Amino acid sequence: GGAYNGSCNFLSAGTAGSSGSSRLWTKGDYTPIAGNVRIEKPGRTGGWVTPIWETRCLDRNGKAVTASNAASTTENRVRLSAGTGSYDAEDGSGTISWTGSFTSAFYGGMTYWTASDPTLTVAAGGTATLTADLSGYAASMDDTSVWVPLETEPDQVIATFTGVDITADGFSVAPAYRQVSVDTGTGVAQDKT
């Protein structure tokens, strides 16, 4: 959706390199397709399309997204392909892993993080976990020159699912994200509303 600095929050394929400081991204920083990873959004006439730099902050009707309206979103998604894994038809468990990365850019790219080589693991009981190696940069709202690479954190949980009924054709279910407690390590209370 829209960012409070007038830009937007968006997804980019691949691992974003260091921008050197907290700054707005330019067209050269953005990548809609990288290897097995593609960014997609709903097209004006239906179906999914790959956004370009000029359309990354537009909704499905071509209108710029804004931070003042929670319903104003680009509906971007990450599409991973060429995964490998296994599926047990008897107990409904399975696993699939992908090679590739995607980056989540906030405030027009002034801060961002990357998820690499995700793995989805589905348990026999219908729960599932999506993990990935996470990386990014530390920034400061008070000093945009502060830019420090963060150590990669391997195998971090980025989504959990319940009620998964996996078949040979796969499954479709929304991840658990509303009202999920997180510890940001900052001492600032989480706003879950």
ABEGO torsion letter per residue (X at the ends): XBBAAGBBBBBBBEBBBBAGBBBBBBAAABBABBEABBBBBBBAAEEBBBBBAAAAABBAAGBBBBAABAABBAGBBBBBBGBBBBBBAAAGBBBBBBBEBBBBBBGGGABBBBBBGBBBBBBAAGBBBBBBBBBEBBBBAABAABBBBBBBBBGBBABBBBGBBBBAAEBBBBBBABGBBBBAGAGBBBBAX
